[in-house]
Amino acid sequence: MTATPGDPAGSPGAFWASLALAAAVVASTFAVAAAQESAIGKREVIAADEALQANDWPHAILHAKAAAQAMAPLSPWPAQGEQRLRAIGHDAETRGDGATALHAYGALRAAALSTLAPGTSARWRKEAEAGLVRVAAWEGSGDGARTSAPKPGDPSDSSRDSAAAVLRAALAEDPTPPPWPFAALCGSALAFVGAALWMAFGGPGARATRIAHSVLALAIVVSAAVLLTN
């Protein structure tokens, strides 16, 4: 950065100018990434629809899941991918195709878990888990899809209830990590960037330099601790 008489390199003004430039670079990177994810989502939804028209359920599920995972601000494609996964699972239930139903609901749950973030809804995960339990129930009974309520004393009741109970217990284990590791990593990254910029452009001063060194060291230690414990 070239020094000027009114704003020499190493002054607080140079530090804030560098910080603004870094923020602009980060914002531009996120904007490009969001546009890329939105384009991927649109492409995958189109591919899923083409596979659905050909009754190619495995590829339809694969593309719909990819669309559901292509998260970007204000993008409509993840929701459309999730809707298609739910529709594939429901239709497979209706025609008694347990394997396809389990595949679709499992993909829907995986997509919901992989895109979980603070403030997001758990709607699709709950729908997927409910579908998995339903399919496991009638698959466990060995009778195929049910079109009516079971009669009292139905011998398949115990096996159906057992399969559903096993799956409910497995789904009750929440595999999502707590939010604090993500928050700690973000805080460490911001502290690292801020301290590095201050050391480069913040001006002379032994005390300020020692503080910047301490912040850098703390950011590295916190990041390493989070990565090792997760």
N, C-alpha and C positions, 0 to 999 in steps of 0.2 A: 504494500500500500504506500503511495507516494505522499510524503509529508508536505504540508502547506504551512505558510507562516501563521495563519489563523487557527490551524488545527493540526499540530505536529503529530507525527506517528508516536504512539505511546500515550496519548492524552485520553481522558474519558470520552471525548467526542469520537475519537477513532474507534474506541471499544464499542460504543453503541452503534456506530455505523457498521462495524463488522458483524455485530449481533443481528442487526436488521437484515444484512445480506445473507447470513446463515439461515435466518427464519424464512426469507424469500426462497432460498434454495430448497429447504425442507417442504415448504408449501407447494412449490412447483412439482417436486417429486411425488407428493401425495396426490396431486391433481392428475398427473400422468398415470399413476398407478390406478386411480379410481376409474379413469376413462378406459384403461386396458381391461380391468375387471368387468366393467359394464359391457364392453364388446364381447368378452368371453361368455358372459351370461346370455346375451342375445343369441350368439352362435350356438350355444349348447341347448337352449330352448328350441330353436329351429330344428336341430338334429334330433332332439327328443320327440318332437311332433312327427318328423319323418319316420322314425322308428315305430312310433305308435300306429301310424297308418299302415305299416307293414306287419303289425302284430309281433314285432321284434321286442319282446318285453325286456330281456337283459340289457340290450343297448339303450332302450328308452329309459330304463332306470339309471343306467350309467350316465347318460347325458343330462337327465333331469337332476341327478345328484350334483353333477359338476356345476349346473346353473344355480342350484341352491347354495352352493359354496362360493360363488363368485360375488362376494359382498362388496358393495360400493355405496357411498351416500346417495340417496334418492334413486337408486337403481331399482326398477320393477322386476328384474329378472330372477333374483333369488326367490321371491315369493311365488313367481310362476313355476319355478322348478319344484318348489315344495308342494304346490297345488297338484302338479302332475304326479308326483310320487304318491300323494294321498289317493288320487283318483285311480292310479294303477293298482295300489293295494286294495282299495275298496272293490274295484271290478274283479280282481283275482279272487277275493273272498266270495263274491256273488256267484262266480262260476266254479267254485270249489278248488281253485288252484292254490294250494297252501304254500308251495315253494315260492311262487312268484309273489304272493302276498307277503310272506316273511322277508323276501328280498327287498321289496319296495318299502315296507315299514322300517326295516333295518337301515336302509339307505336314508330314509327321512330322518330317523333318530340320529344317525351318524352326522348328517349335514347340520342338524340343529345343534348338536354338541360342538362340532368343529367351528361354528360361527358364533358361539355364545360370547356375549360381551355385556358389560354393565349397561343396564337399561333396555336390553332386548327381551322380547316375550318368550315364554316357555311353551307357547301354544302348540307349535308343531312337534316338539318333543313329546308333549303329553298325548297328542293324537297318535303319534307313532307308537308309543308304548301301549296305549289302549288297544291299538290294532294288533300289535304283537301278542298281547295277552289273549285277545279273542281268537286269533288263529292258532295259537298254541293250545287253547282249550279244545277246539274241535279236531285239531290234528292229533292231540294226545288221546282223544276218545277213539280215533280210528274210524270215525263215521263220515268223514268229509264235512263239507260246509253244512251248517244247520239252516234250514229255512223256516223252522218253527221252534217254539219253546220245548225243551225236553219234558217228557212225561215223568210223573212221580215214580220213583223206584227204578228209573232207567239205569241199567248196569254200567253204562258208560259215564255216569255222573262222577264216580270216584276218580277214574283216570283223568277225566277232563279237569276236575277241580285240582288234582295233583299237579298236572302240567301247568295250569295257570298259576298255582301257588309258587312253583319253582321259578317260573319266569318273573313273577312279581317280586320275589325276593332278590333275584339278580338285578332287576331294574331299579330296585330301591337303593342300590349302592351308587352314589353319585360320583361319576368319574371326573367331573369338572374340577379344575384346581381352584383354590381360593383366590380372591382378587388381589391380595396383598403382594404376591410375587410380581405380577404385572406392574402394579403401581410402584414397587421398589425399583424395578428395572427402568421404568420411565424416568423416575426421579434421579436415578444414578446417571442415566444418559444425559439428562439436562444439566446436572451438576458438572459432569465431565466436560461437556461442550462449553459451559459458561466459564469454568476455571481455565480451560485451555485458551479461550479467547482473551480472558483477562491477562493471562501470562504473556500472550502475544501482543496485545494492544492496550493493556490497562495502565501502562506507565511504570516508572521505577518505584521502588519502595520495598525494603526488605520485609516489612510486616505483611504487606499485601501479597508478596511472593510466597511467604511461608503459608499464608492462609490458602492461597491457590493450590500449593503443593498438597496441603492437608485435605482439601476438598477432592482433588484428583485421586489421592490414595484411598479416601473413604469410598468414593464412587466405585473404584475397582474392587475393593474388598466386598462391598455390598453386592455388586453384580456377581462376583464369584460365589459368594455365599448362597445367593438365590439359585444360581444354576446348579450348584452342587446338591442343594437340598430339594430340588424339584427335577 
